[in-house]
Amino acid sequence: MPGKRVKEIDGVAIRFTGDSGDGMQLTGTKFTESTALAGNELATLPDFPAEIRAPAGTLAGVSGFQIHFSSKHIRTPADHPDVLVSFNPAALRANIEDLQPGAMVIINTDSFNEAALKRAGYTEDPLPTLRQRFTMVEIPLTRLNREALKDLEISSRDTDRCKNFFALGLMFWLYNRPMESTLRWLEQHFEGDVLEGNKRVLLAGHAFGETTELFPVQYIVPKAKIQPGTYRNITGNTALAWGIVAAGVQMKRPVFLGAYPITPASDVLHEVARHRNFGVKTFQAEDEIAAISAAIGASFAGMLGVTSTSGPGFVLKQEALGLAVMAELPLVVIDIQRAGPSTGMPTKIEQADLMLALYGRNSDSPMPIIAPLSPGDCFHAVLEAFSLAVKYMTPVVVLSDGYLANSAEPWLIPDVESLPRNPVEFHTDAADFHPYSRQAETLARPWAIPGTPGLEHRIGGLTKENISGNVSYDPSNNAEMIGLRAEKVARIVAEIPPLEVDGPSRGDLLVVGWGGTYGAITSAVEDARGRGIAVSSVHLRHLNPFAANLGEILKRFDKILVPELNCGQLVNLLRAEFLVPAEGMSKVRGQPFHVDELVARIEQMVGVEN
């Protein structure tokens, strides 16, 4: 038959959807790896239920993975997919209204029976109506998958579990993705008929796309023009873990990670544990309190102590975190925020722990707070946190979130020689040693580890006397120590680079964001400027203390918009600190901001008619 038409496009957004047992996260991950190897810019958004396995075929059990890839620079996984791959009616119903008008919808027709439609909440067959709105591609995927595997000794259950790779092979063909990395992965993880079955259906899906008349066009997304260097695909959690490992190497000290498994932070513990050859020690504690207490103990003993968690665990750590503040020991606390309160929606996205990080402990116990802005930036945020913790002898909080944790992007692997090296120097001179004497510049007390002759000193949560470290109940000493600790954190402003405004340096509207909202906000501001709107943005990585020039920047704009995935935490801080007329934009639906909803709010604030 004649070859099919090939069409070059700038980019596309694809969403794979099915039951949580259909392998959607694996399918999306393998497609992402192939896309990275193809040289495209990409951004992903995994979206899966918290339950290990919700009832099959129900809306509660739908799992999805969205990837946006392009030949141009992108920052978000896209607001609305161009292609939906749907394995059952529930996945279709849960996602269909998110699509672009006229989008391609690929469905597994074998799953569209009366019982499945009823479980998904349909009262009638939705396909006739959807054919009028979308480009429907209807494939008997289950039967084609079974046909490809009929001569192998694989159970019917395992046979059907292979169908995600049939769909993957099809999408590899449709968008001209390389398959070699996926084939190698299969050979590394399976053997016998299971290996043969998965390879066979992957190739069968690819061949089906090439031969069927359902797809008259194959698409090509050219390579992106990116900065030269060595890249790898990285998620925020992997970047956090690598930052932890790198800190030990750069600071020439062993690292101790104390953690308790919690979604979405568990992958940090898993990844760090894989790199014991770098001298890191991981401790899976019996609970969150034990995890941070062990990390504090490791810090006291001279190791680089770190603990990772999510919102509910961060709450439990607060008392011990107060101990680290009082003892003035270096500690890094990573909070990967998720939707709450309480258990909330463990796999959904939110950034509502800012006030908790600032004020969650009893009394006045300030700490520096760093919020990475992209998956790759998580690596640098952790390195910076360790550096500040040691230099200023204080706990430091890193506020990541579920979006950064699980989404992926191409990451330029840094030249190791370019990374800051800050070897730790302990206090060793017993002459005139005072545990709470302070460096003039940073107000940091000396780090004297146990067992050093002549440097024995008290440690604990009781108030210490300035200089001597003796237990003290003197009111004036208490006030002095609280003031010194606050001033120490305030002086970290000297380490924070000045903020840079994206867009005009003054004007009608400034959009202020923090953390994982960076991609959506920056894209929305660029979009709005492309429509002739004078709007600027500034993004905060440092939330305590703020950059020194933040107040001056805010006062140069008539209006300030603060989009947050919470009910208005940063906006209240900015109003209180700088007395500016900031307006909040809140979203607490467990999903990231869409660029189009941000653009709409920008237009509203500057008086543009839709």
C-alpha positions, -999 to +999 in steps of 0.1 A: +000+000+000+012+036-006+030+053+023+009+075+046+011+112+046+035+127+072+027+160+088+051+181+108+036+199+138+051+221+165+038+201+195+010+180+209-006+172+243-016+136+249-035+121+279-034+083+286-064+073+307-077+040+321-082+021+353-055+024+380-046-012+371-043-006+334-007+007+336-013+043+326+015+057+347+040+032+331+026+039+296+030+076+301+065+072+316+078+051+288+063+075+262+080+104+281+113+087+281+111+081+244+101+117+238+130+129+258+154+108+237+137+123+206+150+157+217+117+175+224+109+199+251+083+183+274+062+186+305+041+159+322+012+157+346+006+123+362-029+121+379-039+090+397-062+080+426-050+076+461-065+041+465-043+013+456-071-002+435-105+015+433-134-005+419-126-013+382-145+007+357-156+035+381-148+072+380-130+068+413-105+044+398-095+065+368-058+070+364-043+095+338-009+106+325-006+137+304+024+147+284+029+179+264+059+179+240+070+204+214+098+216+192+095+249+210+101+259+247+072+249+270+066+252+307+033+234+313+017+200+305-010+220+286-044+231+296-064+209+272-051+177+255-051+173+218-053+136+220-071+113+246-063+076+248-092+061+268-092+024+279-128+023+292-160+044+295-151+057+330-118+071+317-136+087+288-163+103+310-138+116+335-116+133+309-137+141+278-146+177+288-110+186+292-102+182+255-096+208+228-126+211+205-122+186+177-095+167+195-086+131+186-101+105+210-088+069+207-110+044+226-109+007+233-143-003+218-141-038+235-147-021+269-178-002+258-205-027+268-237-020+287-223-030+321-192-008+317-212+022+306-235+018+336-205+016+360-192+048+345-225+065+351-237+067+315-274+062+309-269+058+272-241+052+247-221+085+245-203+077+213-229+090+187-228+124+203-190+124+208-185+116+171-200+150+162-176+168+186-143+150+183-123+129+159-132+095+172-108+066+165-125+033+176-102+003+180-110-032+194-078-030+214-085-059+238-092-083+209-062-071+189-040-076+220-053-111+226-048-120+190-012-110+191-006-132+222-028-162+215+001-187+211+019-178+243+015-195+276+002-164+295-029-163+316-059-144+302-054-119+331-018-113+322-027-112+285-051-083+291-026-065+312-004-062+281-029-040+262-013-008+275+018-016+255-003-022+224-016+014+228+020+026+235+033+010+203+005+027+184+013+061+198+050+055+192+041+051+155+016+080+154+041+105+167+073+089+153+088+080+187+118+057+190+110+023+207+145+011+215+146+024+250+113+007+259+124-026+243+156-025+264+136-018+295+114-048+289+145-070+285+159-058+318+126-064+337+110-095+322+118-129+308+102-158+290+067-155+276+060-123+297+089-106+280+079-120+246+043-109+251+051-073+260+075-069+231+051-086+207+022-063+215+044-032+215+055-040+180+019-051+170+006-017+181+032+000+160+024-022+130-013-016+135-008+022+133+012+018+101-012-005+083-047+006+095-068+031+075-079+047+108-048+069+108-042+084+074-015+107+088+016+102+109+029+132+128+064+144+134+075+169+161+110+182+153+137+184+178+137+214+201+165+239+200+179+237+235+211+247+252+239+222+244+248+197+270+239+164+285+202+161+295+181+135+313+144+133+321+139+142+358+110+145+382+110+168+412+113+139+437+143+125+418+159+159+417+153+163+455+170+130+461+199+138+439+203+171+456+205+153+490+232+130+477+251+159+460+251+179+492+271+152+510+296+151+482+299+189+479+301+195+517+323+164+523+301+151+551+279+119+553+242+125+549+214+110+571+179+109+558+152+100+583+118+095+568+084+078+572+066+067+540+040+092+529+025+102+495+039+120+475+072+121+494+081+084+496+100+084+463+126+107+478+134+080+504+134+053+478+158+072+454+182+083+481+184+047+494+197+036+460+228+057+463+244+043+495+277+042+476+279+080+482+279+076+519+242+085+525+223+067+552+186+062+551+164+054+580+127+044+575+114+053+609+083+040+627+066+074+625+072+110+615+083+122+649+110+095+651+121+103+616+129+140+623+142+133+658+167+108+643+177+134+617+183+160+645+204+135+664+224+129+633+230+166+629+241+169+665+266+141+658+281+160+628+262+145+598+240+164+574+206+157+587+175+158+565+139+146+567+113+144+540+075+143+543+042+158+532+016+180+549+002+156+575+037+144+585+050+180+585+024+188+612+036+159+633+073+171+630+066+206+644+075+199+680+108+183+671+114+211+646+111+236+675+138+216+692+161+221+662+154+258+663+162+260+700+193+238+697+203+258+666+214+227+647+216+225+609+187+205+595+168+204+561+131+196+562+115+188+528+077+192+527+061+180+495+027+196+498-005+178+489-042+185+490-057+186+525-064+192+554-059+159+573-054+129+550-072+150+523-065+139+487-030+124+490-022+122+452-037+157+443-019+190+441-019+219+465+005+245+480-012+253+513+016+246+538+032+280+537+017+293+569+024+260+585+061+263+576+062+299+589+041+296+621+034+260+628+055+258+659+049+272+694+064+305+703+085+325+678+106+300+659+115+314+625+132+294+598+143+300+562+119+287+536+129+279+500+103+269+473+117+254+441+099+265+409+104+235+386+112+198+389+149+204+380+151+234+404+144+210+433+180+198+429+194+233+434+169+242+462+181+213+483+218+222+478+210+258+488+191+246+518+220+225+531+244+254+525+222+279+545+215+254+573+252+248+579+264+284+574+236+299+597+232+268+620+194+267+616+168+243+602+157+252+567+124+242+550+121+232+514+085+235+502+079+214+471+045+201+460+028+172+444+029+188+409+067+192+410+072+159+427+057+137+400+059+158+368+090+155+346+110+178+324+143+176+305+171+186+329+205+199+319+229+179+341+251+205+357+288+204+355+298+190+389+328+214+390+303+244+387+284+233+419+293+252+451+316+234+474+311+242+511+332+218+532+319+217+568+342+231+594+335+220+630+347+239+660+376+221+675+394+246+697+386+240+734+402+273+744+375+297+755+348+276+739+312+288+745+284+268+728+263+299+721+289+324+712+282+337+677+299+346+644+297+383+639+284+381+603+258+352+605+251+350+643+257+312+639+268+294+670+297+269+667+290+234+655+308+212+681+302+175+677+301+151+706+333+134+717+355+165+710+376+169+741+368+201+760+337+209+739+312+192+761+280+213+763+243+210+771+218+204+743+180+203+744+148+222+743+151+242+775+160+279+770+198+284+769+217+313+783+234+334+756+271+325+752+273+299+780+245+276+769+235+270+804+198+264+811+182+298+819+149+311+831+159+347+830+132+368+812+157+392+796+178+363+783+148+346+768+139+378+749+175+382+738+178+347+725+145+349+706+157+381+691+190+367+681+175+336+664+151+359+644+179+382+634+200+353+623+173+342+599+167+378+587+204+381+578+200+353+553+186+380+530+223+387+522+224+353+505+193+359+483+199+373+448+178+403+438+145+395+422+142+401+384+109+413+369+097+394+338+083+422+316+081+460+322+098+471+355+067+492+364+031+495+353-005+485+358-003+449+369+023+426+385+016+388+389+034+373+419+038+336+423+057+310+443+067+274+440+053+251+413+030+277+398+060+292+379+053+275+345+016+284+343+021+320+355+050+327+333+032+313+303+001+332+310+019+365+314+037+359+281+004+350+264-012+382+278+016+404+266+012+388+232-023+401+232-011+436+239-016+437+277+010+454+297+016+429+325+047+417+344+055+389+367+079+380+395+084+346+411+095+340+447+118+311+456+126+325+490+096+329+513+115+337+545+132+360+543+119+376+512+144+391+487+156+425+497+141+443+467+106+427+468+089+456+485+104+481+461+092+461+431+057+457+445+053+494+450+061+501+413+028+485+402-008+498+405-023+463+409-009+430+422-023+395+415-011+366+436-023+332+421-019+303+447-030+268+451-045+276+485-070+300+499-047+330+500-015+326+521+012+345+503-012+373+494-019+379+530+018+379+539+024+405+511-004+427+523+008+426+559+045+430+552+044+456+524+009+472+528+002+468+490-032+462+474-025+426+464-055+405+452-055+368+456-065+341+430-071+308+448-075+273+434-079+243+457-093+216+433-063+193+435-051+204+400-025+230+388-035+263+373-044+264+337-028+291+316-062+302+301-078+308+335-048+329+346-050+349+313-087+354+319-081+369+354-053+391+340-077+404+314-103+410+340-079+430+362-068+453+334-103+458+321-101+438+289-135+426+275-136+389+266 
